[in-house]
Amino acid sequence: MSVNLSSHTTFKVGGPASEFFIATDENEAIRLVSEADQKSIPVLILGGGSNILVADSGFSGRVVKMAMTGDSRAIDSCSGAMITIGAGRDWDEFVKECVDKGFVGLESLSGIPGTIGAAPIQNIGAYGHDLSEVVARVRTFDRIAKEVVTFTQTECGFTYRSSRFKENPDRYLILDVTFQMKEGEFSLPILYPELAEALDLQEEESATLNKVREAVIAIRAKKGMVLDSNDPDTNSAGSFFTNPVVDRKEVPDGATSWPSDNGRVKISAAWLMENAGISKGMKLAGASISSKHVLALTNPGNASASEIKALADYCQIKIRERFGIELEREVRLFGFAQ
């Protein structure tokens, strides 16, 4: 059936899909994707729709919305909790459950929209911690080999906001994710200054899981990063761009930055945008920069997908012209001309 994708994305834009299916079990998901691959029909795997921008003309292909939510778990005093969750489960619902049950490791990733299956693709992270710290394995359907393949944490190739799944976007259909977490009352060390300040802690100290979750959600809400039907700033995909990682000699004077791997440096994309003349609340046609968070591009109410993309292009051009640095999109685009 044809479905308008604006009702399935957090940007609330996007035209119709040629075909739209909801997969409630993994066999159905594999069948739907394999059938499309055999017929050379483009496929869009849809989770929460919180990290995609679909063109106004829609998507000429098959959309498969992942709705598998089953789970299994094993808990012992040595290894802690091993929990396997289906790809269609809501991410933040799972994080809340972990916090409530005393499973340590995901509390700083509270309030992020989306589903379990999408999380490893981006190696989602926030406030100093990444998903990769607690993933044990990811089970997938390899669309090229036509078989189910399980990857260990090391084999997932996790890096900053990336993984082997992001590097091969049309190859792996994620079926479920297994997490390994210790049981406890207190969080992983607090590594992010803003979060430490909110908790009245020094960096590297810990707080109870519930306090960390509450503080993270409060910080995200102030930035318009928690979905709220009454707040148009949340008609977005969160941070549209990743923080660029560059050689030390490329870091602009005064830039907010952090050490990265191999002697390189991660620069704040928000700092780059603000220092290139891009400010909160700035508008381009119907699209806008969030009034709360410069990295979030938003649909205040009547924006089109093409206007949001034009604003993203404008931001990239301004950063390139001002600093000679390329901003990489964190959001995936579908249906736009290459």
C-alpha positions as CSV (number, residue, x, y, z in Angstrom):
1,M,0.0,0.0,0.0
2,S,1.1,3.6,-0.5
3,V,1.6,5.6,2.7
4,N,2.6,9.2,3.1
5,L,5.9,9.2,5.0
6,S,5.4,12.5,6.7
7,S,3.4,10.7,9.4
8,H,6.3,8.3,10.0
9,T,9.2,10.8,10.5
10,T,10.0,13.2,13.3
11,F,10.5,16.0,10.7
12,K,6.9,15.5,9.7
13,V,7.7,15.9,6.0
14,G,8.1,13.5,3.1
15,G,5.9,12.3,0.3
16,P,4.4,8.8,-0.3
17,A,6.2,5.5,-0.4
18,S,5.4,3.3,-3.4
19,E,5.1,0.3,-1.1
20,F,4.8,0.3,2.7
21,F,4.9,-2.8,4.9
22,I,5.1,-3.4,8.7
23,A,7.2,-6.4,9.7
24,T,6.1,-7.9,13.0
25,D,8.6,-10.8,13.0
26,E,12.0,-11.4,11.6
27,N,11.0,-13.9,9.0
28,E,8.5,-11.5,7.6
29,A,11.2,-8.7,7.5
30,I,13.7,-11.0,5.8
31,R,11.0,-12.0,3.2
32,L,9.9,-8.5,2.4
33,V,13.5,-7.2,2.0
34,S,14.7,-10.3,0.0
35,E,11.7,-10.1,-2.3
36,A,12.4,-6.4,-3.0
37,D,16.1,-7.1,-3.6
38,Q,15.3,-9.9,-6.1
39,K,13.1,-7.4,-8.0
40,S,15.7,-4.6,-7.7
41,I,13.2,-2.5,-5.8
42,P,14.9,0.1,-3.6
43,V,14.3,-0.5,0.2
44,L,14.0,1.9,3.1
45,I,14.2,0.2,6.5
46,L,12.2,2.3,8.9
47,G,12.5,2.4,12.6
48,G,11.3,5.5,14.5
49,G,11.9,7.8,11.5
50,S,14.0,10.0,13.8
51,N,17.2,10.1,11.7
52,I,15.9,10.4,8.1
53,L,14.7,13.2,5.8
54,V,12.4,11.9,3.0
55,A,11.9,14.0,-0.2
56,D,8.6,15.8,-0.9
57,S,8.2,13.5,-3.9
58,G,8.4,10.5,-1.5
59,F,10.4,7.3,-1.9
60,S,10.1,5.2,-5.0
61,G,10.5,1.8,-3.5
62,R,9.5,-0.4,-0.6
63,V,9.5,0.8,3.0
64,V,9.7,-1.9,5.6
65,K,8.8,-0.6,9.1
66,M,10.5,-2.8,11.7
67,A,8.0,-3.8,14.5
68,M,9.7,-6.8,16.1
69,T,9.9,-6.1,19.9
70,G,10.6,-9.5,21.5
71,D,13.3,-9.9,24.1
72,S,15.2,-12.5,26.0
73,R,17.5,-12.1,29.0
74,A,19.9,-14.0,31.2
75,I,21.2,-12.6,34.4
76,D,24.0,-13.9,36.7
77,S,26.2,-12.4,39.4
78,C,29.4,-12.6,37.3
79,S,28.6,-11.3,33.9
80,G,25.5,-9.2,34.8
81,A,22.6,-9.0,32.4
82,M,22.7,-10.2,28.8
83,I,19.5,-8.8,27.1
84,T,18.5,-9.4,23.5
85,I,16.0,-6.9,22.1
86,G,14.1,-7.0,18.8
87,A,14.9,-4.2,16.3
88,G,11.5,-2.6,16.5
89,R,11.5,-1.9,20.2
90,D,11.4,1.8,21.1
91,W,14.8,2.9,22.3
92,D,13.9,5.1,25.2
93,E,11.4,2.7,26.6
94,F,14.2,0.1,26.8
95,V,16.6,2.6,28.4
96,K,13.9,3.4,31.0
97,E,13.4,-0.3,31.7
98,C,17.2,-0.8,32.2
99,V,17.3,2.1,34.6
100,D,14.3,0.9,36.6
101,K,15.8,-2.6,36.9
102,G,19.3,-1.4,37.8
103,F,21.1,-2.3,34.6
104,V,24.1,0.1,34.2
105,G,25.3,1.6,31.0
106,L,22.5,3.3,29.0
107,E,21.4,6.0,31.4
108,S,23.3,8.8,29.6
109,L,21.5,7.8,26.4
110,S,18.1,8.6,27.8
111,G,15.6,10.5,25.7
112,I,17.0,9.7,22.3
113,P,14.2,8.9,19.8
114,G,14.2,5.9,17.6
115,T,14.4,2.1,17.8
116,I,16.8,-0.5,18.9
117,G,17.6,-1.6,15.4
118,A,18.7,1.9,14.3
119,A,21.0,2.5,17.4
120,P,24.0,0.4,16.3
121,I,24.1,1.9,12.8
122,Q,25.0,5.3,14.1
123,N,26.6,4.0,17.3
124,I,24.4,6.5,19.1
125,G,25.8,8.3,22.0
126,A,25.3,11.3,24.3
127,Y,27.0,13.0,27.2
128,G,30.3,11.2,27.0
129,H,29.0,7.6,26.4
130,D,28.3,5.5,23.3
131,L,26.1,2.5,22.6
132,S,29.3,0.5,21.8
133,E,30.2,0.3,25.5
134,V,27.4,-2.1,26.2
135,V,26.7,-4.0,23.0
136,A,27.7,-7.7,23.1
137,R,26.5,-8.6,19.6
138,V,24.3,-7.6,16.7
139,R,22.3,-10.1,14.7
140,T,21.6,-9.3,11.1
141,F,20.4,-10.6,7.8
142,D,23.1,-10.2,5.2
143,R,21.3,-9.1,2.0
144,I,24.2,-10.1,-0.2
145,A,25.1,-13.4,1.3
146,K,21.4,-14.2,1.9
147,E,22.0,-15.5,5.4
148,V,21.7,-14.5,9.1
149,V,25.0,-13.2,10.4
150,T,25.9,-12.3,14.0
151,F,28.6,-9.7,14.7
152,T,30.4,-9.4,18.0
153,Q,31.1,-6.0,19.5
154,T,34.5,-5.8,17.9
155,E,33.2,-7.0,14.5
156,C,30.6,-4.2,14.4
157,G,33.4,-1.8,13.6
158,F,32.1,0.9,16.0
159,T,33.6,4.4,15.7
160,Y,32.3,7.9,16.4
161,R,28.7,7.8,15.1
162,S,29.5,5.0,12.7
163,S,29.7,1.3,12.3
164,R,30.1,-1.4,9.6
165,F,26.3,-1.1,9.2
166,K,26.5,2.6,8.4
167,E,29.4,2.0,6.1
168,N,27.4,-0.6,4.2
169,P,23.9,0.9,4.4
170,D,22.1,-1.4,1.9
171,R,23.7,-4.7,3.1
172,Y,22.6,-5.5,6.6
173,L,19.1,-5.8,8.0
174,I,19.4,-5.6,11.8
175,L,17.2,-8.1,13.5
176,D,18.1,-7.8,17.2
177,V,20.8,-6.4,19.5
178,T,22.2,-8.1,22.6
179,F,23.4,-5.8,25.4
180,Q,25.7,-6.8,28.3
181,M,25.3,-4.6,31.4
182,K,26.3,-4.9,35.0
183,E,23.7,-4.6,37.7
184,G,24.0,-1.7,40.2
185,E,22.6,1.4,41.6
186,F,25.1,3.9,40.3
187,S,25.8,5.1,36.8
188,L,28.9,4.9,34.6
189,P,31.3,7.8,35.4
190,I,29.9,11.2,34.4
191,L,32.2,12.5,31.6
192,Y,30.3,15.5,30.2
193,P,30.8,18.8,32.0
194,E,27.2,20.0,31.5
195,L,25.8,16.8,32.9
196,A,28.2,16.9,35.8
197,E,27.2,20.4,36.7
198,A,23.5,19.5,36.5
199,L,24.1,16.7,39.0
200,D,26.4,18.8,41.2
201,L,29.2,16.4,40.7
202,Q,32.8,16.4,39.5
203,E,33.6,14.7,36.2
204,E,34.4,11.0,36.6
205,E,32.0,10.8,39.6
206,S,28.8,8.8,39.5
207,A,25.1,9.3,40.5
208,T,22.2,7.0,40.8
209,L,20.8,5.7,37.5
210,N,17.5,7.5,38.0
211,K,19.2,10.8,38.8
212,V,21.3,10.6,35.6
213,R,18.3,9.7,33.4
214,E,16.3,12.6,34.9
215,A,19.1,15.1,34.4
216,V,19.8,13.9,30.8
217,I,16.2,14.2,29.8
218,A,16.0,17.7,31.4
219,I,19.0,18.9,29.5
220,R,17.8,17.4,26.2
221,A,14.3,19.0,26.8
222,K,15.9,22.4,27.2
223,K,17.5,21.9,23.8
224,G,14.3,20.7,22.1
225,M,15.8,17.2,21.8
226,V,13.0,15.3,23.5
227,L,9.9,14.8,21.3
228,D,7.1,17.0,22.4
229,S,3.9,17.6,20.2
230,N,3.6,21.1,21.8
231,D,7.1,22.2,20.8
232,P,7.8,22.8,17.1
233,D,11.5,22.7,17.8
234,T,11.2,19.0,18.2
235,N,10.0,18.5,14.7
236,S,13.5,17.6,13.8
237,A,16.0,14.7,13.7
238,G,18.1,16.0,16.6
239,S,21.6,16.9,15.7
240,F,21.7,17.1,11.9
241,F,25.5,17.1,11.7
242,T,28.3,15.1,13.5
243,N,31.2,16.8,15.1
244,P,34.0,16.7,12.5
245,V,37.3,14.9,13.4
246,V,40.3,16.6,11.9
247,D,44.1,16.8,12.2
248,R,45.3,19.1,15.0
249,K,46.6,21.7,12.6
250,E,43.1,22.2,11.1
251,V,41.5,23.2,14.4
252,P,40.4,26.8,14.3
253,D,41.7,29.1,17.0
254,G,39.4,29.1,20.0
255,A,37.3,26.2,18.8
256,T,35.6,23.9,21.4
257,S,37.3,20.6,20.8
258,W,38.2,17.2,22.4
259,P,40.9,14.7,21.8
260,S,40.0,11.9,19.4
261,D,41.7,8.7,18.1
262,N,45.1,8.6,16.5
263,G,46.1,12.1,17.6
264,R,43.3,13.7,15.8
265,V,40.8,16.2,17.3
266,K,37.0,16.3,17.4
267,I,35.6,19.8,16.9
268,S,32.2,21.0,18.1
269,A,29.9,21.4,15.1
270,A,27.8,23.8,17.1
271,W,30.8,26.0,17.6
272,L,31.6,26.0,13.9
273,M,28.1,26.9,13.0
274,E,27.8,29.7,15.5
275,N,31.2,31.1,14.5
276,A,30.2,31.0,10.8
277,G,27.2,33.3,11.5
278,I,24.5,30.6,11.8
279,S,22.4,31.3,14.9
280,K,19.6,29.7,16.8
281,G,16.2,30.5,15.3
282,M,17.6,31.4,11.9
283,K,15.2,30.7,9.1
284,L,15.5,29.8,5.4
285,A,12.1,29.7,3.7
286,G,10.0,27.4,5.8
287,A,12.8,25.6,7.6
288,S,14.5,26.8,10.7
289,I,17.5,26.3,13.0
290,S,16.1,25.3,16.4
291,S,15.6,28.2,18.8
292,K,17.2,26.1,21.5
293,H,20.1,24.1,19.8
294,V,22.0,25.3,16.8
295,L,22.7,21.8,15.5
296,A,19.0,20.9,15.1
297,L,17.3,21.8,11.9
298,T,13.5,22.0,12.4
299,N,10.2,22.1,10.7
300,P,8.3,24.9,12.6
301,G,5.1,23.8,11.0
302,N,5.0,24.3,7.2
303,A,8.4,23.5,6.0
304,S,9.0,21.2,3.0
305,A,11.7,18.5,2.9
306,S,13.4,20.5,0.1
307,E,13.5,23.6,2.3
308,I,15.1,21.6,5.2
309,K,17.7,20.1,2.8
310,A,18.4,23.6,1.5
311,L,19.1,24.9,5.0
312,A,21.4,21.9,5.6
313,D,23.2,22.6,2.4
314,Y,23.5,26.3,3.4
315,C,25.1,25.3,6.7
316,Q,27.6,23.1,5.1
317,I,28.6,25.8,2.6
318,K,29.0,28.4,5.3
319,I,31.3,26.1,7.3
320,R,33.3,25.1,4.3
321,E,33.8,28.8,3.2
322,R,34.7,30.0,6.7
323,F,36.8,27.2,8.0
324,G,37.6,24.8,5.1
325,I,36.0,22.0,7.1
326,E,33.3,19.6,5.7
327,L,30.3,19.0,8.0
328,E,29.0,15.5,7.6
329,R,25.3,14.8,7.9
330,E,24.2,12.6,10.7
331,V,20.7,12.4,9.1
332,R,20.2,10.1,6.1
333,L,18.4,11.4,3.0
334,F,16.0,9.4,0.9
335,G,14.3,10.2,-2.4
336,F,16.5,13.2,-3.3
337,A,18.4,13.4,-6.5
338,Q,22.0,12.4,-6.1
